[in-house]
């Protein structure tokens, strides 16, 4: 299944509609993170077929949250159209004007139900910043092994020891997540140390052990010391601590 990255705005699916462009500096916004449904995942969810997209994140106070979408929901239809994957779903959102009501057929807890969402828009300052940082979209699959490892930069990179892909957050974006600085977890590889510790895409790591973390490089330095350590993170504007057990 081919991995695609789409600029869909904050935490997936915020995009300018070509039919009815948003006001200057604003973008249409749904507010979810999504991933493809594999054959194995379809069996785990008791789906009859390998179709739809799974919700991996729901932004607080977003149109998705207002509609009642939850993490683990599988979107099967969008305004009566069958959803085959993330690329198609993203395109359908791209083509929906801001303010339009859409019907979402979702599979939850073994049953299908229909929810209604009204496509919104991001605030102008945030939309302007996001347009310069397309990497904030969550990938539809865990990061693939890379050889040699991609070097860390001041903005983003991979941490193979933990099994996560991260990006620095600061300024208005840090304010949005409710932190002063930190690194945003963009994806977590299944079965990795990060996955076992309970890290999730959308978490913002602010401290590793006794060290404050504001860049991926600082997290990498702490990781290279080895041994297990605690991680302070912010999730949904609430602080929590998890313990990383490094192999």
C-alpha positions as CSV (number, residue, x, y, z in Angstrom):
1,X,0.0,0.0,0.0
2,X,1.7,3.2,-1.2
3,X,2.3,5.9,1.4
4,X,1.2,9.4,0.4
5,X,1.6,12.6,2.2
6,X,-1.1,15.2,1.7
7,X,-1.1,18.9,2.8
8,X,-4.5,18.8,4.5
9,X,-3.8,21.4,7.1
10,X,-3.7,20.9,10.9
11,X,-3.6,17.2,11.8
12,X,-5.1,16.1,8.4
13,X,-7.9,17.2,6.1
14,X,-7.8,21.0,6.2
15,X,-7.6,22.2,2.7
16,X,-8.6,25.0,0.3
17,X,-11.7,24.1,-1.7
18,X,-11.4,24.7,-5.4
19,X,-15.2,25.1,-5.7
20,X,-15.6,27.8,-3.1
21,X,-12.2,29.2,-2.0
22,X,-11.9,30.1,1.6
23,X,-11.2,33.7,2.6
24,X,-7.6,34.8,2.2
25,X,-5.4,33.2,4.8
26,X,-8.0,30.6,5.7
27,X,-8.5,26.9,4.8
28,X,-11.3,24.4,4.9
29,X,-11.0,22.3,8.0
30,X,-12.4,18.9,9.3
31,X,-9.8,18.1,12.0
32,X,-9.0,14.4,11.9
33,X,-5.9,12.2,11.4
34,X,-6.5,9.2,9.2
35,X,-4.8,5.9,8.1
36,X,-5.4,3.3,5.5
37,X,-7.3,0.1,6.3
38,X,-5.1,-3.0,5.7
39,X,-6.4,-6.5,5.3
40,X,-5.1,-7.3,8.8
41,X,-6.7,-4.2,10.3
42,X,-10.0,-4.9,8.6
43,X,-10.1,-8.3,10.4
44,X,-9.2,-6.7,13.7
45,X,-12.1,-4.3,13.3
46,X,-14.5,-7.0,12.0
47,X,-15.0,-5.1,8.7
48,X,-16.5,-7.1,5.9
49,X,-14.1,-5.6,3.3
50,X,-10.8,-3.8,3.1
51,X,-12.2,-0.3,2.6
52,X,-12.7,3.1,4.3
53,X,-10.2,5.1,6.4
54,X,-9.6,4.8,10.1
55,X,-9.7,7.9,12.3
56,X,-6.5,8.1,14.3
57,X,-6.9,11.5,15.8
58,X,-9.7,14.0,16.4
59,X,-8.8,17.6,17.0
60,X,-10.5,19.3,20.0
61,X,-13.3,21.8,19.1
62,X,-13.1,20.8,15.4
63,X,-16.0,20.1,13.0
64,X,-15.1,16.4,13.4
65,X,-15.3,16.6,17.2
66,X,-18.7,18.4,17.0
67,X,-20.0,15.7,14.6
68,X,-19.1,13.0,17.2
69,X,-16.3,11.3,15.3
70,X,-14.0,9.3,17.6
71,X,-10.6,7.7,17.3
72,X,-11.1,4.2,16.0
73,X,-14.1,5.1,13.8
74,X,-13.9,3.8,10.2
75,X,-15.4,6.2,7.6
76,X,-17.0,4.1,5.0
77,X,-19.0,6.7,3.0
78,X,-18.7,10.4,2.4
79,X,-21.9,12.1,1.2
80,X,-23.0,8.7,-0.2
81,X,-19.7,7.9,-1.9
82,X,-17.8,4.8,-0.8
83,X,-14.4,5.7,0.7
84,X,-11.6,3.5,-0.7
85,X,-8.6,5.1,0.9
86,X,-6.9,8.2,2.3
87,X,-6.1,9.8,-1.1
88,X,-9.7,9.6,-2.3
89,X,-11.1,10.8,1.1
90,X,-8.7,13.7,1.1
91,X,-9.7,14.7,-2.4
92,X,-13.4,14.6,-1.5
93,X,-12.7,16.9,1.5
94,X,-10.7,19.2,-0.8
95,X,-13.7,19.5,-3.1
96,X,-16.1,20.4,-0.3
97,X,-16.8,24.1,0.2
98,X,-16.3,25.6,3.6
99,X,-19.6,25.6,5.5
100,X,-21.1,22.7,3.7
101,X,-22.8,19.9,5.7
102,X,-21.5,16.4,4.8
103,X,-22.9,13.0,5.8
104,X,-20.3,10.5,7.1
105,X,-21.2,6.8,7.4
106,X,-18.9,5.3,10.0
107,X,-18.4,1.9,11.4
108,X,-18.1,1.8,15.2
109,X,-18.3,-1.0,17.7
110,X,-19.5,-3.5,15.1
111,X,-22.3,-1.3,13.8
112,X,-22.7,1.3,11.1
113,X,-24.1,4.8,11.8
114,X,-24.4,8.1,10.0
115,X,-23.0,11.4,11.4
116,X,-23.2,14.9,10.0
117,X,-20.3,17.4,10.0
118,X,-20.0,21.0,8.8
119,X,-16.7,21.8,7.1
120,X,-15.1,24.7,8.9
121,X,-11.9,26.7,8.4
122,X,-8.7,27.3,10.3
123,X,-7.8,30.7,11.8
124,X,-5.9,32.9,9.4
125,X,-2.6,33.1,11.4
126,X,-2.5,29.3,11.9
127,X,-3.4,28.6,8.3
128,X,-0.6,30.8,7.1
129,X,1.9,29.0,9.3
130,X,0.7,25.6,8.3
131,X,1.0,26.4,4.6
132,X,4.8,26.7,5.2
133,X,5.0,23.4,7.1
134,X,3.2,20.7,5.1
135,X,5.0,18.0,7.1
136,X,2.3,18.3,9.8
137,X,0.0,15.9,8.1
138,X,0.1,12.5,9.6
139,X,1.3,9.7,7.3
140,X,-1.2,6.9,6.5
141,X,1.3,4.2,7.5
142,X,4.1,3.9,10.1
143,X,7.5,5.2,8.8
144,X,9.5,2.7,6.8
145,X,13.0,1.8,7.8
146,X,15.5,4.1,6.1
147,X,19.2,3.2,5.4
148,X,21.2,5.1,6.2
149,X,19.1,6.9,8.9
150,X,17.8,10.3,7.9
151,X,19.8,12.9,9.9
152,X,18.0,15.1,12.3
153,X,17.4,18.7,11.5
154,X,16.2,21.6,13.6
155,X,12.6,21.0,12.3
156,X,12.0,17.3,12.0
157,X,13.4,13.8,11.6
158,X,13.0,10.1,12.6
159,X,14.1,8.5,15.9
160,X,14.6,4.8,15.0
161,X,15.4,3.9,18.6
162,X,12.0,5.0,19.8
163,X,10.2,4.3,16.5
164,X,8.7,7.7,16.0
165,X,8.8,10.6,13.5
166,X,8.8,14.0,15.0
167,X,8.8,17.7,14.2
168,X,9.7,20.7,16.3
169,X,6.9,23.0,17.4
170,X,7.2,26.6,18.5
171,X,5.5,30.0,18.3
172,X,1.8,30.0,17.3
173,X,1.9,26.3,16.7
174,X,3.2,25.6,20.2
175,X,0.5,27.9,21.6
176,X,-2.1,25.8,19.7
177,X,-1.0,22.6,21.4
178,X,-0.7,24.3,24.8
179,X,3.1,24.1,25.2
180,X,5.9,26.6,25.1
181,X,8.1,24.4,23.0
182,X,8.6,20.7,22.2
183,X,8.5,18.1,19.5
184,X,5.3,16.9,17.8
185,X,5.0,13.1,17.3
186,X,3.8,12.7,13.7
187,X,3.7,8.9,13.6
188,X,4.5,5.9,15.8
189,X,5.7,2.6,14.3
190,X,3.7,-0.3,15.5
191,X,5.6,-2.6,17.9
192,X,8.2,0.1,18.6
193,X,9.4,1.3,21.9
194,X,7.3,4.4,21.5
195,X,4.2,2.3,20.7
196,X,4.7,0.0,23.7
197,X,5.1,3.1,25.9
198,X,1.7,4.5,24.6
199,X,3.0,7.4,22.5
200,X,0.5,8.5,19.9
201,X,0.5,10.7,16.9
202,X,-0.4,14.2,18.0
203,X,1.5,14.0,21.3
204,X,4.0,16.8,22.0
205,X,7.1,15.7,24.0
206,X,8.4,18.5,26.2
207,X,10.8,16.6,28.5
208,X,12.8,13.4,28.4
209,X,14.2,12.3,31.7
210,X,15.6,15.5,33.3
211,X,16.1,17.2,30.0
212,X,13.8,19.8,28.4
213,X,13.1,18.9,24.7
214,X,12.5,21.5,22.1
215,X,14.0,19.9,18.9
216,X,14.2,16.4,17.5
217,X,18.0,16.6,17.9
218,X,17.7,17.1,21.7
219,X,15.5,14.1,21.9
220,X,18.0,12.1,19.8
221,X,20.9,13.1,22.1
222,X,18.9,11.8,25.1
223,X,18.0,8.6,23.3
224,X,21.6,7.8,22.4
225,X,22.4,7.6,26.1
226,X,20.5,4.4,26.2
227,X,18.6,3.0,29.2
228,X,15.0,3.6,30.0
229,X,13.6,7.1,30.8
230,X,10.4,8.9,31.4
231,X,8.8,11.2,28.9
232,X,6.7,14.2,29.8
233,X,4.2,14.9,27.0
234,X,1.1,17.0,26.3
235,X,-2.0,15.3,24.8
236,X,-5.2,17.2,24.3
237,X,-3.8,20.1,26.4
238,X,-3.2,17.7,29.3
239,X,0.3,16.7,30.6
240,X,1.0,13.0,31.2
241,X,4.1,10.9,31.7
242,X,5.0,7.6,30.0
243,X,8.1,5.4,30.4
244,X,10.2,4.4,27.4
245,X,11.9,1.0,27.6
246,X,14.7,1.1,25.1
247,X,15.9,-2.2,23.7
